[in-house]
Structures are given as C-alpha cells and as structure tokens.
Amino acid sequence: MRFRLTSLPALLLPGLLLLAGASASCARKTVSFNSRPDAAGLLATGPDTLTTTADTTAAPQTGDKRVALSKEQERAARAKERAGQRKPKKKKNIFLNEPIKKGYTKKGPKGKQQEVEIFYYLRTFRQPDPMALAVYYYNPRKRRIFKATAELDPATDKVMHGPYKKLRGGKVIETGYFANGTRHLRWEKFAPDGTLLSKIHYERGFPRDANVTYYDADRKQLKEVVPYYNGQLEGDYVRFLATGKREWEGQFENGKRVGEWINYWGFRNLKDRRHYVYSYGESGYEPEVKEPVLLREYNRNGVLIYEKDKLDNREKDGKK
C-alpha cells in the first residue's frame, strides 16, 4: 500500500503538537531568574524562591522574630561591656574579724621632715583591756594619735586596730599592727636610708621578749613589764602596785627613756589617776635626757594644778 507524501504532515501533526507541548512545559520549568512563571506553572511545580526578581534586586527581608533577637543580643552586649567597665565593689576592711576604717594624719610642712601616718581603727567602739600595757587611739577632731592615759571616750576616741605605717619625707620609718588599741605582731623602725633599726614582736601589747614579773605565784597579778630587744631596753614599760593599780608607764627606745613618762596616784577604788607627767627626749637615737622635764601635775582629785609655761596653781593647792 502506498502513501503520499502530502499525507505525512497530517499523520505527524498530533505527535508534533505533543512534542511542542512538552517543549513548552520544559521551557516553563527552566525559566531565567528574571522571568515570572504563570499561575499554572506555580501550581504545577510549587513556588521557587530563586525565580523571583526580589531575590536578586532587593535587600533581604528579615522576620520580626530575628529582629527582636538581634536587639536583645545587642542590649546584652552593651550591658556586658558596661559591667566590664564598672569598678568592682570595694570589700569591707576586716582585721582580726573586726570591721575597720582607714585614717591618716600629717605633721609639719611639706618636705623631708613632714611626717605622715596611715592607719586603721575600729568602726564600732570597744573599750581596750584595762590591763594592757599601752593603749593607742585616734582623735578625728584633733587629727592625732594619742597614747591613752585614762579610759577612752566612745564619743570622741577611735580605737586603733589594723595595719600602721609612718613616713617621713615620703620614706617609711615605722610599720606595725594594732589590736584593740594595743601594739600587735611585728613592729619595725627604719632609718631614713632604709636601715632596720629595731624589730619587736608584740602579743596584744606585751613584747614577746619582755621580762615580766608578778606579785603572785600563779602569775595573775602583774608587777612589772620590762621590754627588751637584742639585749637592750626597747618598747613599752609599765609597773603596777600590789593593789593592781598602775604606778609608772613609759617607753624605751634604743636603751633610753623617750617621750612622756607618767606616774599615777594609785588609788585602790578609783580608775588610774595621773599624778605627774614627765618628758624625756623624742628619740632614743639622740643623746639621752638625764633630767626629765615636768610637763603636768594633777592633785588627788584629778585636777590639773601645773602645766609647763601655762599654769601653776601648786601653791594654792598646798604643793609649793
């Protein structure tokens, strides 16, 4: 059976149309990034995020959740930075389980002879041990450290407690510690060139190397404390009467009496009451003062009747 060529297109037309449709379908699946697929294509293949113009020409969009998280992170970073720059809180000063406060004093004009004391005292007042050899306190109004001669006043006196340092002309000349008003642990004195002059160990005011004597065999009633360092007198001295009252107190330095020496009346039923106050040299490294100077005198009632170059009522009091 023979076919004419003219009938071939008619026979191939359905196939060609099918191929054309297939080609058109393929063209929709491989469109360029700048084209927009028709609705039918979207339904047939699903949304393709790579085929939208916005993906290549517009800035990327961020959802609300990511923006909020980013701000939170930024705030957290700023807070962390501020915390790093913030000064840490100062720890409260504590010495021997007692809260203390820092203080300082200055004496003399600026220069090589100016003395500066840096120290600490109890935040909460506590009366020192009445049997302590020597008690020290700070008076904020007078801005000076004093050696106590009577019971301290809680309203005005600050009990020394903690590290102590004394400088002259910017150089350290004395260091040590106080414990409830008494000298404690190691105390050192230095020459201006830094040479160590003395080193004494204390235990709540008592020199470790002191010669201590008692009135009784049980060693409960003190008689005399004579301080020594390297075989010579150095430190606080005190002598008691048999009644337990003080008779004398003073200080040795480099084997010599220095500073104020106090003699007490020694009344049995009264607090230690001063009688005479004598003055020796300021330093044990200078020639010794052989005859002390009488600075003050008090009568039996504790009334000042004599003060050098200021007052003399001894005649009225029956002392002259």
GUVEXLO-130811 format. One record per atom (N, C-alpha, C): residue in one letter; y, z, x. Coordinates in steps of 0.05 Angstrom, whole numbers, plus 5000, padded with zeros to 4 digits. Last residue first. Layout:
BEGIN
AYZX;...
END
This chain:
BEGIN
K647979386067;K649479376092;K650079656103;K645379466020;K643779366042;K645379356068;G647579595972;G646679815988;G645079726012;D649779205943;D647079265935;D645879495952;K654579135969;K654679235941;K651879335932;E652578926016;E653979186017;E654079305989;R650478436001;R648678646010;R649978926011;N652677975985;N653078205968;N651278435976;D654777396005;D653777646018;D654577886001;L654376686010;L654376925993;L653377166009;K654876266047;K655776226020;K656176496005;D652676316098;D655176166096;D656176136067;K646376466070;K647876406095;K650276226089;E646376926020;E645676646027;E647576556049;Y644377515987;Y645477396011;Y644477106014;I642277645939;I644577805948;I645677705974;L639077435882;L639977345908;L642477515916;V634277855851;V637077755851;V637877675879;G629478115846;G629477825850;G632177695849;N629778655848;N629678525821;N629678225822;R630278785900;R627778845887;R627478715860;N634178225926;N633678505922;N630978545907;Y633677725978;Y633577805949;Y633078105947;E636777266022;E635577536018;E635877605988;R636476686065;R636976826039;R635577096038;L636376576121;L637676396102;L638376536076;L636676786185;L636276886158;L637776706139;V633376426235;V635976466221;V635276566193;P629176676289;P629676526264;P632376606252;E629076606356;E630176786336;E630776626310;K626776146380;K625776416386;K626576616365;V624575536366;V626775716359;V625675996362;E622175096416;E621675296396;E624175466391;P624174416425;P624074686435;P623874896413;E619873976384;E622474046397;E622274336408;Y615573936355;Y615573776380;Y618373796393;G615874176308;G614474316329;G614374166355;S622074146274;S619774016285;S618574186307;E626074486256;E625074276237;E622574146248;G625475196271;G626274916277;G624974726257;Y626175676217;Y625575606245;Y626375316249;S629076146173;S628875856181;S628275836211;Y626976606122;Y627876546149;Y627476246155;V627977006069;V627376726075;V628576656102;Y625577606039;Y627177466060;Y626177176063;H623177665987;H624977865998;H626777726018;R620277405926;R621377375953;R623277605961;R614677605892;R617577605891;R618677605920;D609177445854;D610277445881;D613277415881;K609577845794;K608977595808;K610277615836;L607378535792;L609278315787;L608478065803;N604378965807;N604078865779;N606078645772;R605579065862;R602879035852;R602678895825;F610178725904;F609678905882;F606978845869;G611878445951;G609078535948;G608578735926;W616278185973;W616478475967;W613678585964;Y615177716026;Y615177795998;Y615278095995;N618077226069;N616977486066;N617277586037;I617376566092;I618176746070;I616577006071;W620176066132;W618076276130;W619076486111;E621475376135;E622075636123;E619675826123;G620375036198;G621175046170;G621775326161;V615275296243;V617275096235;V618075136206;R612475586300;R613375626273;R615475416267;K607875196341;K610475326337;K610975366307;G603474866349;G603475136360;G605975296356;N604674406321;N604474386350;N604674666363;E606974806270;E606674526279;E606774526309;F605875246215;F605875196244;F605674896249;Q609275566162;Q607875336172;Q608175316203;G608376126116;G609975936132;G608275706142;E608576776087;E607576496087;E609476326103;W606877456076;W608277256091;W606976976085;E604577716030;E606477856048;E608177656063;R602077685963;R602877555988;R604877736004;K597278145937;K599878015936;K600577895964;G592878445942;G592478165934;G594978015932;T593378935964;T593578925935;T593078645924;A593478856018;A590878946006;A590978945976;L597278236025;L596978526026;L594278606014;F596177636063;F596277786038;F596178086044;R599077066094;R597977336097;R598377496071;V598576396117;V599076586096;V597776856102;Y600475746141;Y599576026147;Y600276196123;D598775066149;D599875276132;D598675546139;G598874776216;G598374776187;G599675016173;E596675006276;E597574756263;E596874776233;L595575286340;L596475326312;L597675076300;Q590074986377;Q592775096375;Q593575116346;G584974756379;G585475006393;G588275116392;N585274306345;N584774276374;N585574526390;Y588474706301;Y587774426305;Y587574386335;Y588575236252;Y588375136280;Y587674836279;P591675746212;P590675476216;P590675386245;V589576336186;V591076236210;V589975956216;V590176746133;V589176476140;V590876366162;E588277396112;E589977226129;E588576956134;K585577626067;K587477776083;K589377596098;L582577556002;L583777446026;L585677636040;Q577077775975;Q579877855976;Q581077766003;K571977595982;K573377515957;K576277585958;R567877756018;R569777526023;R570977415997;D564978196018;D564077976000;D565777726003;A567678566048;A565278436060;A564278196043;D574878496045;D572278596036;D569978436048;Y579178246067;Y579278536066;Y576478646059;Y578277696113;Y578177816086;Y578378116089;T580577096147;T579577376147;T579977486119;V579776466178;V580276616153;V578976896154;N582275996215;N580976256219;N581676426195;A581075296198;A582675546198;A580975786204;D579074796194;D578774926219;D580275186221;R580674636143;R577774656149;R577274816175;P585674966108;P584974806131;P582074846138;F586274956039;F585275116061;F584574926085;G587774595999;G589874756012;G588874916036;R582974345985;R584574485965;R586474675978;E581574296047;E579974316023;E581474486003;Y583673866100;Y584074086081;Y582074076059;H584073706168;H582573666143;H582973916126;I588973396209;I587873646197;I586473586171;K591573136265;K589773066243;K588373326233;S597272916303;S595473126293;S593773016270;L599272446327;L600072706337;L598172926328;L597971796346;L596972016329;L597672276341;T603171336354;T601271506367;T600571736348;G607271026334;G604570996322;G602471176334;D612171116352;D610870886364;D607970856354;P613671586325;P614971336317;P613571086329;A607371936316;A609871896329;A611071636321;F604272206257;F604472006278;F607272016290;K599272606225;K602072566233;K602172376257;E594872666169;E595472566196;E598472546201;W589872986133;W592772946136;W593272876166;R584372916089;R585472876116;R588472836116;L583873386035;L582673176052;L584173156078;H590173646012;H587273606008;H586373376026;R594974135993;R594073926012;R591073906011;T596274245923;T595474335950;T594774095967;G597374035873;G599474175887;G598874255915;N592373795859;N593674005842;N595574175858;A592073545919;A590273605897;A591373845882;F594473015961;F594873275947;F592773295925;Y593572716025;Y592972735997;Y593673015987;G597072326076;G595172526067;G594772506037;T601372186132;T599772106109;T597872326101;E607172046170;E605372246159;E603972126134;I609971616189;I609871846206;I608072066195;V610670916188;V609271146177;V609171376197;K617070626189;K614570676203;K613270926192;G622070576166;G620070376159;G617370416172;G624871026183;G625670766194;G623570546188;R619271376167;R621971406179;R622671146192;L615171566112;L616071366131;L618871446142;K609471856084;K612271896092;K612971706115;K605171896029;K605871746053;K608871806059;Y599472095991;Y602272156000;Y602771996026;P595272075932;P596071985959;P598972045965;G594972675889;G594472395897;G595372325925;H599773075865;H596973025862;H596472725868;M604573585852;M603673365869;M600673335867;V607373705789;V605373795809;V604273565825;K613973755775;K611673575774;K609773645797;D618274175737;D616674135762;D614273945757;T620774265688;T622274125709;T620574045734;A617274495651;A619474325641;A620774165663;P613774835678;P612674585666;P614874395657;D615275125738;D616375095711;D615374835700;L610675525779;L612175275772;L613075275743;E611776145811;E610275995791;E611975755782;A614676065877;A614076215852;A612476045834;T615475715916;T615775995923;T615276185900;A613075075935;A613475275915;A613675555927;K616674605969;K614374795972;K614875025953;F618773985939;F619174265948;F616474405952;I621673365942;I619173505941;I619673785953;R627073095901;R625973215926;R623273345921;R630572985858;R629272765873;R628372865901;K632873315823;K633873335850;K632673125868;R629873135779;R632773145777;R634073165805;P624373165794;P625672905789;P628672915788;N621373515841;N623373565821;N624873295816;Y614573635857;Y616873445858;Y618773505835;Y611074115897;Y611773995872;Y614173815876;Y605874485929;Y608074295930;Y608574165903;V603575095956;V603674915933;V606174745934;A599075415999;A601675295996;A601575095973;L594375695987;L595975776010;L598775666007;A592775935921;A593075715940;A594875795963;M592376305882;M591376385909;M591676165929;P593876045836;P595676245847;P594876345875;D593075355829;D591675605834;D593575815847;P598275055787;P596475075810;P595175345813;Q598374865719;Q599275065738;Q597275075762;R599474215701;R597474425703;R598274615725;F602173685662;F602573925678;F600174105677;T600173025667;T600073265650;T600173515667;R600772715712;R602172635687;R602272875668;L601772955778;L600172965753;L601872885729;Y604172465826;Y604072735814;Y602572725787;Y604772135889;Y603872145862;Y603872435852;F609171785936;F607271995928;F606571965899;I613071665992;I611671535970;I609371715962;E619271776023;E616671896015;E615571755991;V623171596077;V622271526051;V619571656046;E628771706117;E626071786110;E625471716081;Q632571386166;Q632171426138;Q629271496133;Q633371266219;Q632971546213;Q632471596183;K634270726224;K631870836237;K631371116229;G636970556159;G636770536187;G634270676198;K641170836109;K639370626117;K639370606148;P641871566109;P642871286107;P640771086117;G637572056075;G639171946097;G639971656093;K631771966039;K633472166051;K634872036075;K628371845978;K629771736002;K631671956012;T622071845943;T624671965950;T625771825975;Y617871665887;Y618771635915;Y621471775919;G611671635848;G614471705853;G615271655882;K606771515797;K607971465823;K610871535825;K602171945764;K604471765763;K605771755791;I595372025741;I597572085759;I599771875756;P589772345710;P591872135709;P594272215726;E584172565746;E586672645733;E588572415733;N579672475777;N579372485748;N581872575733;L581772415828;L580172645822;L579972695792;F586572005800;F585772135825;F584272395819;I588671395772;I587071635769;I586371745797;N593070975740;N592471115765;N590971375759;K590770475696;K592070735699;K591170865725;K591469795715;K589770025709;K591270285713;K595469305684;K595169505706;K593369725697;K593068695661;K594068955655;K593469145678;P594868095696;P592868275686;P594068555681;K599567625672;K598967825692;K596868025680;R597866965652;R598667235645;R597767435665;Q595366505667;Q597966555679;Q598966845673;G590766505637;G590566505666;G593166575680;A592966485586;A591466725594;A591166735624;R594965965586;R596866195585;R595466455593;E590165685589;E592065655610;E593965895610;K587865825540;K586465895565;K588365885588;A591565595505;A591165885505;A589765985530;R590765055517;R593365175522;R593065485523;A585464995500;A586064955528;A588765085536;A585965095446;A584365275462;A584965245491;R589164665431;R590264935428;R588665135445;E585464255442;E587964265456;E589264545455;Q581464365405;Q580864375434;Q583364395450;E584364285358;E583264545364;E582664575394;K585363745363;K587563935363;K586664215369;S580063545360;S581663495384;S584063685385;L578763685308;L577263805330;L578863765356;A582163355278;A582463645276;A581063785300;V580162845293;V582962915299;V583263215299;R574962855271;R575362845300;R578162915308;K576162875216;K574663095229;K574963095259;D578762395203;D580262645202;D578762875217;G576961855250;G576762005225;G578262275227;T580861355279;T579261605283;T579261755257;Q580960675298;Q581660885279;Q579761125283;P583660305353;P581360435339;P582260655321;A588559805338;A587760045353;A585460175338;A586559115328;A587959355320;A586959585337;T583458685346;T586358665348;T587858925342;T578058765340;T578958645365;T581958645368;D577158975290;D575759095312;D576858995339;A579758655254;A580958915261;A579659035285;T576458235245;T578758195262;T579958455271;T569458345246;T572058375233;T574258355253;T564358335268;T565358085258;T568158105245;L562158815281;L563158655303;L564558405293;T560059035235;T562659135244;T563758975267;D557358745182;D557158725211;D559858805222;P553858905122;P556458895138;P555958905167;G548658465102;G549758735106;G552258715123;T546457965089;T545858075116;T546958355120;A547657865035;A545057785046;A544457935072;L552758045026;L550658155010;L547958105022;L555457725063;L555558015066;L553358145050;G554457215041;G553357285067;G553357585072;A557257254994;A554357214993;A553057295019;A562457295011;A561257524997;A558257494997;D563057015077;D563557025048;D562057255036;P565857255139;P563557165123;P564257195094;R571057045176;R570457245155;R568157135138;S572056985248;S571556875221;S570957105202;N572457165299;N574957135284;N574557025256;F567457175322;F568757435316;F571257415300;S563656635289;S565156755311;S566457015302;V557156675258;V560056615258;V561356755281;T551756655249;T552756645276;T555756575277;K550656635195;K549656865210;K550856875238;R552656145178;R553956385168;R553156635184;A549255795203;A552055795212;A553356045202;C544555875175;C544655965203;C547555975212;S546055625127;S545455905127;S545556015155;A546655095143;A549055245133;A548555545134;S541454985157;S543454985178;S545955135169;A539055025107;A538255215128;A540255225150;G541454605082;G541954875072;G541155075093;A539454185113;A542354235113;A542954515103;L534154225099;L535054275127;L537954335129;L534654085046;L533554345053;L534254425081;L536553565050;L538153775036;L537154055043;L532153325074;L534753345088;L536553555076;G528453385033;G528053515058;G530553555074;P530753054992;P530353344988;P529953495014;L530852545021;L533352685013;L532852975007;L526552235032;L527252445052;L529652615042;L526251864990;L524052054994;L524852285012;A530951594997;A530551734972;A528351944975;P530251355046;P532351565042;P531851725017;L525950985034;L525651225052;L527751435048;S526850525006;S525950754990;S525751015007;T527950145043;T530150235026;T529350465009;L523150015065;L525050185080;L527250295062;R517650035020;R520049905030;R521750115045;F510850075033;F513350195023;F515650045035;R504349855013;R506749825030;R509049955016;M497650005017;M500050005000;M502450005018;
END
